[in-house]
Amino acid sequence: MIAVLFFGRIADLAGHRRLDLAAAAGGDSLFALRDRVLAEAIAGGRVDTTAVRMSLNRIERRDDAPVNDGDEVAFFSVFSGG
């Protein structure tokens, strides 16, 4: 299973804070997983994929990467504050 976490505005758009998903047949990538779990919000124009921040196993990623069973992926919006 892949633990998928959502934070901030992305959690509001996704409608939940956590999903446990089976990896897609043939494997998943970070971008493909993002597009799969946020498909409705992306299609409805409520989220721009370039504004979605991602982490894989608690390391922020801006590039695509393979996602495997046992990984933790988080999607979040840009945080502000000090």
Secondary structure, 3 states (H helix, E strand, C coil): CEEEEECHHHHHHHCCCEEEECCCCCCEEHHHHHHHHCHHHHHCCCCCHHHCEEEECCEEECCCCEECCCCEEEEECCCCCC
